[in-house]
Amino acid sequence: MNSGTEAIDLTKWIEEAHQFGNYQDGTAYLIEMHGFGTNDSGVYEEGEVIQLAKSGRSLAKAKLAKTPRGVWLYGYDFSSATWGSASPISVWNRTGYSTRGAAIDACIPEAIRFFEGVARATDSCTSETSKSEARQMIAALSPKEPSPQMGLFDLLAIPPTTAPFEEP
């Protein structure tokens, strides 16, 4: 997707929340800073869920939400037949994004790392099918090389494939 926007560092808010000395007050502060409602743990339970990739029983989803202050946050849900990892959209996220695309772009490397772990697994529970699906997920999630576009001058330099039209 490559949105070309930079991440928004929210670390200052997190550090300020830690100054309250307890989780509940810190979470309340972050909810106020973000300007949107969450549960008592600071988890935003609504938002958009998009499928990033799917192969067999392997699935990568991004959870996205835009705060009233215009900051995009993401969570994720990655799974295979025997592995799983999830993270909610939370006011405790240390990084926000200025666009939806940037939030999705930031989620993809986390999905790739997860599936690299599945593909390299040596435990007896992770089947060869799961490892193969993980490799397919990595390929689907990995950035693609852009195909070269031909410019007008490139097209003019291509010799014609048929003889020029000749009048009788």
Number of C-alpha atoms within 10 A of each C-alpha: 10 10 13 10 12 12 16 14 13 16 14 10 18 18 12 13 21 15 11 14 10 10 15 14 14 22 24 18 20 21 22 12 15 17 14 15 16 17 11 12 14 23 19 23 14 12 15 11 15 13 13 18 19 19 16 14 13 22 21 27 21 26 24 23 21 20 18 11 10 14 19 23 30 27 22 23 17 23 20 22 17 12 15 15 12 13 14 19 22 22 30 19 20 15 17 23 23 17 19 16 16 21 27 25 18 18 21 22 15 14 25 21 12 21 29 16 13 25 22 12 15 11 8 6 11 17 16 11 13 23 22 16 23 28 19 19 25 21 13 15 18 13 13 9 6 6 6 6 7 8 8 8 8 9 9 9 8 8 7 8 6 6 6 7 6 5 4 3
